[in-house]
Amino acid sequence: MILEEIRSRRAIRRYQSRPVEPEKVEELLEAARLAPSPVDIQPFRALVVDDPEGLGVLRKAAYGWGACLTAPLIFVGSTLKSGSGRPFELPLGEEVAAMNVAVAVDHMTLQAVKLGLGTCWVHVFDREEVRAYFGLPAHMKVVVLLPTGYPAEFPGPRPRLESIRYRAEA
Ligand SMILES: Cc1cc2nc3c(=O)[nH]c(=O)nc-3n(C[C@H](O)[C@H](O)[C@H](O)COP(=O)(O)O)c2cc1C
């Protein structure tokens, strides 16, 4: 039941050094691949970074602190602004691009829970450093880092609002 993964997912900021198995990396990519997108243009792309030099670049780009520091694997979540190769292309606004990445990355974070892995969304980082090192083209917008790995911390469920149902004032 997907609610179980939703309930137990937490932002994990400390990881074991144990590498993530390639089959699990593929399952996470599969979860993102199946995400919906406007008129199915499928603009989401993920770089898979697990080599020491690439991880070092991402840690520095993330200002040397936080979840990127110990993660043995970091996905760079990006969206193509054009050239996705689909027959139907939309001029992707910033908002739609962010939505696309959000839905794909959320699939990944939930599948990660199922696989015994932790993740943490990271939006505070230097996108230009990432673009320069990995040679990403101008039509690709770098949106988020997703450090991933076996957790070295096990926070309990975070209290949330009791209800998010909005009732307009009469
Ligand atoms: C869009 C988004 C951006 C986030 N950016 C960061 C970030 O830059 N650094 C970080 O440590 N956590 C980041 N987080 C994690 C949030 O701080 C975390 O999800 C929130 O405190 C709720 O905690 P939980 O994920 O454990 O339920 C981000 C989460 C989201 C959804």
PDBQT file of the ligand as one rigid body, heavy atoms in Angstrom, charges set to zero:
ROOT
HETATM    1  C1  LIG A 201      10.957  21.014  -2.871  1.00  0.00    +0.000 C 
HETATM    2  C2  LIG A 201      11.783  20.677  -1.659  1.00  0.00    +0.000 A 
HETATM    3  C3  LIG A 201      13.011  21.274  -1.489  1.00  0.00    +0.000 A 
HETATM    4  C4  LIG A 201      13.828  20.928  -0.388  1.00  0.00    +0.000 A 
HETATM    5  N1  LIG A 201      15.081  21.457  -0.286  1.00  0.00    +0.000 NA
HETATM    6  C5  LIG A 201      15.900  21.045   0.706  1.00  0.00    +0.000 A 
HETATM    7  C6  LIG A 201      17.260  21.495   0.762  1.00  0.00    +0.000 A 
HETATM    8  O1  LIG A 201      17.721  22.267  -0.066  1.00  0.00    +0.000 OA
HETATM    9  N2  LIG A 201      18.046  21.003   1.755  1.00  0.00    +0.000 N 
HETATM   10  C7  LIG A 201      17.575  20.120   2.688  1.00  0.00    +0.000 A 
HETATM   11  O2  LIG A 201      18.348  19.703   3.573  1.00  0.00    +0.000 OA
HETATM   12  N3  LIG A 201      16.293  19.688   2.668  1.00  0.00    +0.000 NA
HETATM   13  C8  LIG A 201      15.458  20.123   1.704  1.00  0.00    +0.000 A 
HETATM   14  N4  LIG A 201      14.163  19.640   1.627  1.00  0.00    +0.000 N 
HETATM   15  C9  LIG A 201      13.696  18.690   2.643  1.00  0.00    +0.000 C 
HETATM   16  C10 LIG A 201      12.696  19.363   3.599  1.00  0.00    +0.000 C 
HETATM   17  O3  LIG A 201      13.396  20.170   4.525  1.00  0.00    +0.000 OA
HETATM   18  C11 LIG A 201      11.910  18.275   4.310  1.00  0.00    +0.000 C 
HETATM   19  O4  LIG A 201      11.224  17.500   3.348  1.00  0.00    +0.000 OA
HETATM   20  C12 LIG A 201      10.884  18.877   5.272  1.00  0.00    +0.000 C 
HETATM   21  O5  LIG A 201      11.535  19.464   6.385  1.00  0.00    +0.000 OA
HETATM   22  C13 LIG A 201       9.884  17.838   5.793  1.00  0.00    +0.000 C 
HETATM   23  O6  LIG A 201      10.596  16.770   6.408  1.00  0.00    +0.000 OA
HETATM   24  P1  LIG A 201      10.413  15.269   5.924  1.00  0.00    +0.000 P 
HETATM   25  O7  LIG A 201      10.819  15.207   4.466  1.00  0.00    +0.000 OA
HETATM   26  O8  LIG A 201      11.334  14.471   6.799  1.00  0.00    +0.000 OA
HETATM   27  O9  LIG A 201       8.977  14.895   6.100  1.00  0.00    +0.000 OA
HETATM   28  C14 LIG A 201      13.345  20.002   0.579  1.00  0.00    +0.000 A 
HETATM   29  C15 LIG A 201      12.077  19.407   0.390  1.00  0.00    +0.000 A 
HETATM   30  C16 LIG A 201      11.318  19.726  -0.707  1.00  0.00    +0.000 A 
HETATM   31  C17 LIG A 201       9.999  19.017  -0.901  1.00  0.00    +0.000 C 
ENDROOT
TORSDOF 0
